[in-house]
Amino acid sequence: MTGRHTRPRPRTGRRILQLLSGLSLTLAILCAYHVGWIWWGDSLDSIHTQQTLAARHGVKDVDAGDTTRIAKPRDGDPPKETEPAYGTVLGWMWIPRFGNDWKRAIQEGTDTNVLANQGIGHYEHTPMPGGKGNSAYAGHRTPGDLGPADTLQPGDPIVIQTAGHWYIYRVQSSWMTTPDDIGVLEPDGDARTITLTTCKWSLDEADSLSARLIVRGRLESWSDVKDGIPAELAGTAARPAATARTTVSRVIRHMSAAMPVSRILAVMAGGVWLLLAGLAWLIWHGGRPRREPTWNPLTLAWRLQTGPIPLRTILFILFWTMILFAEWAWLSPWLDATIPLFSTSPSMTGA
């Protein structure tokens, strides 16, 4: 008797093992992507939220990369800013120590609804920027917000931009205190000071919520927005090592005006992958060898690519890049909002 030679069919147990091992690795990759979202991706998309809020309240998003005009600092009495209603964006806060591209919108109020926008909250009934007394602000301790607050050193600038003016403060000191120490919000005589409050950095929730980090500074000068940007911001943007990062940050901010960056990047990566994968399939699909069936999702993702190994590798990377930004755009925010295990730890977000 003669017949064609056929491959033995994989047993069900082997296929289940393939499925479980592949799913485990896939979930590990997705969890790593989610950690990346917590540390960077979330703050990337918060730019869109803050720009939208700022534009809605008429606060201009000034480009610190434009060093052609440096505003002349003034040391006289600054103008009196009007205290806005709760939730209103009153300006932007820039802290060059955190990076030349670091800036966060300032909203009136310090509750969770305000701080959830990953910006800075202005304590109601404390002086406005430049005003006499202690102008106080709060922020989460997430990596994208005031996470590096403990790196601030005496002399570091904290720059606040309102609709019409710049206010330059210089850090004087920082210390730890208890959450109920409301004395940190009290004025220091007639001095024009600034206070930042945020949680103690700790991976242990109880330890984090047991203390507050306080940063105190004093007003040095002020200037008009129409005259250009302060030298404190121009100095960071002009460093050669920061040029590439500044350019990338500027592109991201321009992209964010339309929609969250992760969605744009997901669509772009997906479009490039579909185009290249489609062309590769049209050219090389006829020469694809017959392969043994598998239930491993990672193997299936690799087999989805067509063409020579170098091209398939590029397509595979593009495929997982598309998955990365799609997770950041839709899955990670949902996980953060609905599943405590995947949410940003309270120990990182207390203000």
N, C-alpha and C positions, 0 to 999 in steps of 0.2 A: 504494500500500500504506500502510495506517495502522497505528499501534501506539502503545503507551504509551511515554512517554519514560522511560528509565532512566538512573541515574547510572553513569558508568564505574567499574568495579571497581578499587580501588587495586592497583597492581602489588605483587608480592611483595617487591621490593627496597625499596619505600617503607615497607611494613609492617615489614620487618626493621629499617630505619633508625629507625622509630618505637619499636620494641621496645628497641633498643640505647640510644637516647637516654633513653627513659623509665626503663630499668633503671639507667642511670648516675646519673640524678638521684635515683632511689629509694635506691640504695646510698649515695649521698652523704648523704642524709637519715639513713639508718640509722647511718652512721658518725658523723655529728654527734650522734645520740642516744647512741651508745656512749661518745663523749667526755664527754657529760653524765653518763653513768653513772659513769665513772671519777672525775670531779670531785665529783659530788654524790650520784647515785643509789645507788652502792654503800654509802656511809656511811648513807644513809637506811634501807636494809634491814638494815644491821648493828645498828641499834637493837634490832630483834627478836631477833637472835642474842644480844646482850649482856643484854637483859632476861630472856631465857629462861635463860641461864646464871646470872645473878644470883639469879633466883627459885629456881632449882634448889639453889643453895648458901645460901639463906636471907638474902640481902642485900637490904634494902628499897630500892626506887627512890623516893627522896624528891623531892617536887615543890618546886623552888626558887622557883616562882611564888607560893607561900604565904608572904607576908611578915608574917602576923599574929603569929608568935612568933619572936623573935630569940634564939638561944642565947647565954648569957653566956659570954664567953671566959675561960678559966682559964690561968694561967701557971705553975702548979705542975708537979710531975712527972706526965706523962701515964700512963694505964694501960698495962699490958704486953699487947700483942696476941700471940696464939698464931700461929705460922707454920703456914699450911695446907699440905695436900698439893699436889703438882704439878697444875696445871690448875684448881684451885679458885679461885672468885671471892672475893677478900678485901675488895672494896669498889669504890668509884667515885672517879674523879679528875675534878675540875672545874677548868677554867682559864678564868676570866672574860675574859681578854684575847682568847681565841679566839671569844668570843660568849657571851651570857648563857645560851644553850641548850646549850653544849658540855659534854658529860660522857662519859666512857668507862669501861667496866668494867675493873677490874684483876684479872688472873689471875696465879697463881703460875707462874713460868717465863717464859722469853724466847725460846723456839724458834719455828719457823714455825707449828707447830700452834696455839700460843697467839696469836701476833700476827696470824694469818690471820683472827681474829674481829674485826679492826679495833679492838681495845681496847688496853689498856696491859699490859705484862708486868712483873712484879716479879722482879728478879734474886734467885734463890734464895740463901739463906745471907747476904743482906744484911739489916739490921734491918728490922723491920716498921714501919709508919707510927707516928711519935711516938717510936720507940725511939732509944737512944743510938747514935751512929755515923751511917753514910751509907746511908740507905734509897734504893735505886737502882731505876730503872724504864727500860724501853725501849719504843719505839713506832715504827711505820712512818712514813715521811715522805710518805705520800699526803696529798692535800688534806683528806680527812676525818679524819685522825689528827693526827700532829704536824707536818704540813706547814708551819703558820705558826709553828713553834717559834722561828725567828729574830726574831720580832716581840716576844718577851718582853723586858721591861725590868726593871731593878732596882726592887724594891718591889712588883712584880706578885704577887698571891696565887696559890698552887697549893693547892687544897683537896682533901683526901682524906677520904672518908667510909667508915668500916667499919660493921659491923653495929650498933655501939653508940656510936661516937664520930666527931667531926670533928677533923681536924688541919689547922691553917692554917700553911703555909709561905710565906715571902717570897723571891722571886728575888733573888739577890745578884750573880751574874755569869754569863756564857756565853762559850764559846770553842770553837775547832776543834782537834781532835787526830787522831791516827792510830787506825785500827781496833784495833790491838794494845795500845793504852794502857790496861791494866787498872788503872792507878793511879787512874783517875777513880772507881773503886768503893771505894777505900780510905777509912776514916774520917778525919775531921779532929779528932783528939783525942777528947774526950768530947762534942763538939758534936752536936746532933741536926740533921742535914742531909738534904737530898733532892737526888738527881741524876737528871736526865732525859737519856737518850742516844738519838740518832737519826742517820740518814745526813745527809751534806751534800746540800743541794738542788742538783741539776744534771740537765740533760737528757742529759748524757753519762754512760753507765753507769760507765765506768772512773773518771771524775772523781768521781762520787758515792760510789763504794765506797772511794775513796782516803782518805776523812776521815770523822770523826764530829763532830756538833754536841753539845756538852755544856752543860746548863743546871744551875746549882747554886743551891740555896736553903737557908734555915735556918728551923727551927720557931719560930713566933711564939707560938702559943697552941693550946689544944684545948678542946673542949666536948662535951656529950652530945647525941646525936641526938634523944633524947626531949624536950630543952628547946627544940627548934626548929631553924632553919637559921642558919648564920653570917651576920654582917652583910656579909661580902664577897660573898656570893651574893645577899642581899636588895638590896644597893645596885644591882647590875646589873639585876635584875628590875624595880626601881621606876622606872627611867628611862622617861619617856613615849615616847621614840622606839623603845624596845625592846618596848613592850607588845604590839603586833601580832605581832612575831616570837615572843615568848614564848608567846602564845596558840596560834599555829600549831604551835610545837614541842610544846606540851603535848598538843594534839589528836593529833599524829603519834605521840607516845609512848604515848598511850592506845590508838590504833589498832594499834600495833606489838605490843601484848600478845597479840593473837590470831594474827597472821600478818605476814609482811613487807609494808610499806606499799605497795610497788609493785604487788603482786598485788591488794590491796584497791582501789587507784586504777584499775588496769586493768579490773577487773570493774565498778567504778562507772561509768567512762567508757564502757565497752562497753554497759552496760545503758541508760544515758541515750541513747547514740547509736542503739541498736536501737529503743528506744521512739519517739523523735522521728522517726527515718527511716521506721519502719513507719507512723506516723500520716501523715507527709508523702506516702508512696507511696499510701496509701488515698485521700487527698484529691486529689492532683495527677497521679497516674500516667497518667490518661486523656488529659491534654493535652500529654504529652511528645512533642516532634517526633522524626521519624525522623532518626537521625544516621548519618554515614558511619562504617563500621567502623574500629576502630583497635586496634593492638597496644600502645599506650603505656599502661603500668600507672598512671601518674599521671592520665592522661585518663580511664581506666576508673574510677579511684577517685572522680574528680569526677562522672562520669556516674552513679555509684551513688547519689548524693544526688538528692533530688526536691524540687520546690517553687520558690518565688521565689528570686532570687539571694541576698538576705540570709539566708534560711533555709538555702539550700544551702551558703553560706559557713560558717555556724555548724556545720552537720552535718559539713562537710569538716574543720574544726578539731577537732571532737570525735572524728572517725574517726582522725586522726593523733595525737591525745592518747592514745587507746586503744592505738595501735601503740607509742607512746613507752613507756608504762608496762608493756606486755606485753614489749617488748624488755628493759627494765630487770629485769623479774621473771624471765625465762627465757632469752632469747637472750644478753644481755651476760654473765651469769655463766658460761654455757657457753663462749662465745668466750674469756673470760678464762682459763678452766681448760684449754682444749684447743688454742688457736691462739696461739703466742707473739706474732705480729704484733698481736693484739688484747688481749693481756694487759697488766696494769698493769706499766709498765716497772720492771725491777729497780732502776734508778737512783732510783726514787721510793719503793721499798718497803724498802730496806735499813734495818736497825735498828742 
